[in-house]
Amino acid sequence: MSTASHAGNAPGKPARKPARKPARGGPGAPSRPVSARPPERWLWGLHTVAAAWRNPQRICRRLLLTDAAARSLGHALAAASARPAPEMVARERIDRLLPPGAVHQGAALEVEPLEPVDLDDLGRAAEVRGQAMLLVLDRVTDPHNVGAILRSAAAFGALGVVVTDRHAPAPTGTLAKAASGALETVALLRATNLADTLDRLTGWGFETVGLDQAGDAVLGALALPARLALVLGAEGDGLRALTRQRCRHVVRLDTSADQASLNVSNAAAVALYEARRQRVAPAAADLPGATA
């Protein structure tokens, strides 16, 4: 299995390999033409660029900014050291560099891919945390959906997102922009064999819960475990048969009959909310107005 992306080395987070030295640069460094490197090496958008710039595990090669973007990113730029000096450019220069339609907000950052995280790293991090959530995506191919799921994973405290090695998008600028910085803080792993990965997660104490419109029970009625792996399938096809067989439970969301199915990124957000709610819900006696 190969993996990609997790930031930091705080307790309870997967250990990362030491980052390579960033490119030299600083005030007074000679200007260079815009790199002709492949567009997947570029991240764009204010939140995405700021998160990558602050991530000590992310190697940053070049930062192109408009005057307006530089003003917006002032605090984020000052928070990181040992980075190349930003290059001030016209918006049109960034337009020509990035894919058509990229909403870059005047900021583009050339980076190296993050060092991989192994599934066992996540298993060990889960042991440290005690409670841990993962999302497992079965052939979800749209980078906007995967990016949105990463963003929800970060918002609700998930440890990582697992995708299939094939039939899943690479962590390009499009995915990173949809993730709005979460690509730097949530592990993104690529699994060669998803069924084997689910077995390995079971070995690490995760309970695998698949989401499917034809599930036997409603997710909210299930007492969710301390270590939870939520498994979601592609829109239309849903979970593959072998993936379903590896799930200990297959449940559905409590949606109305008029609109029973949701976009996979919306379904992931709802499921993560429910899992989070069960973990942090106060006891009845702690609620305002409750009586003994």
C-alpha positions in Angstrom: 0.0 0.0 0.0 1.2 3.5 -0.7 -0.1 6.5 1.1 -0.1 10.3 0.9 -0.4 13.1 3.3 -0.5 13.9 7.0 1.0 16.9 8.7 2.8 17.3 11.9 4.2 15.0 14.6 2.0 15.8 17.6 1.1 13.0 20.0 -1.6 10.8 18.5 -0.7 11.7 14.9 1.1 9.4 12.5 4.9 9.8 12.5 6.2 11.3 9.2 9.5 10.8 7.5 11.8 13.8 8.0 11.1 16.5 5.4 13.7 17.2 2.8 15.4 20.6 2.8 13.3 23.3 1.0 14.7 25.2 -1.9 16.9 28.1 -1.1 15.5 31.5 -1.4 15.0 34.8 0.3 15.0 38.5 -0.1 17.2 39.5 -3.0 17.2 36.1 -4.6 17.3 36.4 -8.4 13.9 36.2 -10.2 13.3 33.2 -12.4 10.7 32.4 -15.1 7.6 30.6 -13.9 8.3 26.9 -13.6 7.2 24.6 -16.4 6.7 21.7 -14.0 3.5 19.7 -14.3 0.3 21.5 -13.0 -0.2 18.8 -10.3 2.8 20.3 -8.5 0.9 23.6 -8.0 -1.6 24.4 -5.2 -3.8 27.4 -5.4 -6.3 29.4 -3.4 -5.7 31.5 -0.2 -6.7 28.8 2.4 -4.9 26.0 0.5 -1.7 27.9 0.0 -1.7 29.2 3.6 -2.1 25.7 5.0 0.6 24.2 2.9 3.0 27.1 3.7 2.5 26.6 7.4 2.9 22.8 7.2 6.5 21.9 8.2 6.2 18.6 6.4 5.4 20.3 3.0 8.3 21.3 0.8 7.5 24.5 -0.9 9.5 25.5 -4.0 7.9 28.7 -5.3 5.2 31.1 -4.2 3.5 33.4 -6.7 1.3 36.1 -5.3 -0.6 39.1 -6.5 -0.4 42.2 -4.3 -3.9 41.6 -3.0 -3.1 38.0 -2.1 0.1 39.0 -0.3 -1.9 41.3 1.9 -4.5 38.6 2.7 -1.7 36.0 3.5 0.5 38.3 5.5 0.1 36.5 8.9 0.4 33.0 7.3 3.6 34.0 5.4 5.1 35.4 8.6 4.3 32.3 10.6 6.6 30.0 8.5 10.3 30.2 8.3 12.9 28.7 5.9 10.6 29.3 2.9 11.5 30.8 -0.5 10.7 34.5 -0.9 7.3 35.1 -2.5 7.4 36.4 -6.1 5.0 39.2 -6.8 3.3 38.7 -10.2 0.2 39.9 -12.1 -2.9 37.8 -11.9 -2.7 36.9 -15.6 0.6 35.2 -15.1 -1.0 32.8 -12.6 -3.9 32.3 -14.9 -1.6 31.1 -17.7 0.2 28.7 -15.3 -2.8 26.9 -13.8 -5.5 24.7 -15.4 -8.3 26.7 -17.0 -11.0 27.9 -14.5 -8.7 27.5 -11.5 -10.0 29.8 -8.8 -6.6 30.8 -7.4 -7.5 34.1 -5.7 -4.0 35.4 -6.7 -2.0 32.7 -4.9 -0.2 29.7 -6.4 2.4 27.5 -4.6 4.7 25.0 -6.2 5.3 22.1 -3.9 6.6 18.6 -3.6 4.2 15.7 -2.7 3.9 15.0 1.0 5.8 12.0 2.3 3.5 8.9 2.6 1.9 7.6 5.8 1.4 3.9 6.2 -1.8 2.3 7.4 0.0 1.0 10.5 1.0 4.6 11.3 -2.7 5.4 11.6 -3.3 2.3 13.6 -0.7 3.3 16.1 -2.0 6.9 16.2 -5.5 5.5 16.9 -4.1 3.5 19.9 -2.7 6.7 21.3 -5.9 8.6 20.8 -8.2 5.9 22.1 -11.1 7.2 20.0 -10.5 7.6 16.2 -12.5 7.9 13.0 -11.4 7.0 9.5 -13.3 7.4 6.2 -12.8 4.7 3.5 -13.9 5.6 0.0 -14.7 2.8 -2.5 -13.9 4.2 -6.0 -14.9 7.8 -5.4 -13.4 9.4 -8.4 -14.4 13.1 -8.4 -11.6 15.3 -6.9 -14.1 17.8 -5.7 -15.9 15.2 -3.7 -12.7 13.8 -2.2 -11.6 17.3 -1.3 -14.9 18.1 0.3 -14.7 14.8 2.3 -11.2 15.7 3.5 -12.6 19.1 4.6 -15.4 17.5 6.6 -12.9 14.9 8.0 -10.8 17.8 9.4 -13.9 19.6 10.7 -15.1 16.6 12.7 -11.7 15.3 13.8 -11.2 12.3 11.6 -7.7 10.8 11.6 -7.6 10.0 7.9 -9.2 9.2 4.6 -8.5 6.0 2.6 -9.1 5.9 -1.2 -8.4 3.2 -3.7 -5.1 3.3 -5.6 -7.0 3.1 -8.8 -10.3 4.9 -9.6 -9.5 7.7 -7.2 -8.1 11.2 -7.9 -4.5 12.2 -7.3 -3.9 14.9 -4.6 -3.7 17.7 -7.3 -4.5 21.4 -6.9 -8.1 20.8 -7.8 -8.5 18.3 -4.9 -6.5 20.5 -2.5 -8.6 23.6 -3.3 -11.8 21.7 -2.6 -10.2 20.5 0.7 -9.5 24.1 1.7 -6.3 23.2 3.6 -7.4 19.9 5.0 -5.0 18.0 2.7 -2.2 19.3 5.0 -3.8 18.0 8.2 -5.7 14.8 7.4 -4.0 11.7 6.2 -4.9 10.7 2.7 -3.9 7.0 2.0 -4.1 5.1 -1.2 -5.0 1.4 -0.8 -4.1 -1.1 -3.5 -6.5 -3.7 -2.2 -9.4 -2.2 -0.3 -10.8 -5.5 1.1 -7.3 -6.3 2.6 -7.1 -2.7 4.0 -10.5 -3.2 5.7 -9.2 -6.4 7.2 -6.1 -4.7 8.5 -8.2 -1.9 10.0 -10.2 -4.6 11.8 -6.9 -5.9 13.2 -6.2 -2.4 14.5 -9.5 -2.4 16.4 -11.5 -0.4 14.0 -15.2 -1.4 13.4 -16.1 -1.0 9.8 -19.5 0.5 9.1 -20.6 0.8 5.5 -23.1 3.4 4.3 -25.7 2.3 1.8 -29.2 3.4 0.9 -30.3 -0.2 1.4 -28.7 -0.6 4.8 -30.3 -2.8 7.4 -30.5 0.0 10.1 -30.2 3.8 10.5 -26.8 5.1 11.3 -28.1 7.1 14.3 -29.6 4.0 15.9 -26.2 2.2 16.0 -24.0 2.7 19.0 -20.8 3.7 17.3 -17.5 2.3 18.6 -14.5 4.2 19.8 -12.6 3.3 16.7 -14.8 3.7 13.6 -14.1 3.3 9.9 -17.0 4.7 7.9 -17.0 3.1 4.4 -18.7 5.0 1.5 -19.1 3.9 -2.1 -19.2 5.8 -5.4 -22.4 7.6 -6.4 -24.6 5.4 -8.4 -22.7 2.2 -7.9 -22.4 2.4 -4.1 -20.3 -0.2 -2.3 -18.9 -3.1 -4.2 -20.0 -6.5 -3.1 -16.6 -7.4 -1.7 -16.4 -4.2 0.2 -19.8 -4.7 1.7 -18.8 -8.2 2.9 -15.9 -6.7 4.8 -18.1 -4.2 6.7 -19.3 -5.4 10.1 -22.5 -3.2 9.7 -24.2 -1.7 6.6 -26.4 1.2 7.6 -28.3 4.0 5.9 -28.9 7.6 6.7 -32.3 8.7 8.0 -33.3 10.6 4.9 -36.8 11.3 3.6 -38.3 9.1 0.9 -38.5 12.0 -1.5 -34.8 12.4 -1.5 -33.3 9.2 -0.2 -29.8 9.5 -1.6 -27.2 12.2 -1.0 -24.0 13.3 -2.8 -21.2 11.2 -1.3 -19.5 14.2 0.2 -22.7 15.3 1.9 -23.3 11.8 3.1 -19.8 11.7 4.6 -20.4 15.0 6.4 -23.7 13.8 7.9 -22.1 10.5 9.0 -19.1 12.3 10.5 -21.5 14.6 12.4 -23.4 11.7 13.9 -20.2 10.0 14.9 -18.9 13.2 16.5 -22.2 13.8 18.2 -22.1 10.4 19.9 -18.6 11.1 21.2 -19.2 14.6 22.6 -22.9 14.6 23.5 -23.2 15.7 27.2 -25.0 13.6 29.7 -28.7 14.5 30.3 -27.9 16.0 33.7 -25.4 18.4 32.0 -28.0 19.8 29.7 -29.5 23.3 30.5 -32.7 22.9 32.4 -32.3 19.2 33.1 -33.4 17.8 36.5 -32.0 14.9 38.4 
